[in-house]
Amino acid sequence: MKYDAVKHPKHYLLSDGTEVKDHINSIVGDMLGRSAWKVANVIKYVARADKKNGLEDLKKAREYIDMLHVNILTC
């Protein structure tokens, strides 16, 4: 696959050759609104952490996990 900083960045390519966005779409496709957005961000940040910002990305993922946790507790 040809890398492109906008359409196909290396830090979103998984070891099996698929892109994170494809997995995100399959996981959150049936979810609604903010929950889908939060789960998508968790996946994105965890998937790219070892290729881009390391611990910073894991901390970002944790922020979205915490937001999801708040939603679950208030439902």
Secondary structure, 3 states (H helix, E strand, C coil): CCCECCCECHHHECCCCCEHHHHHHHHHCCCCHHHHHHHHHHHHHHHHCCCCCCHHHHHHHHHHHHHHHHHHHHC
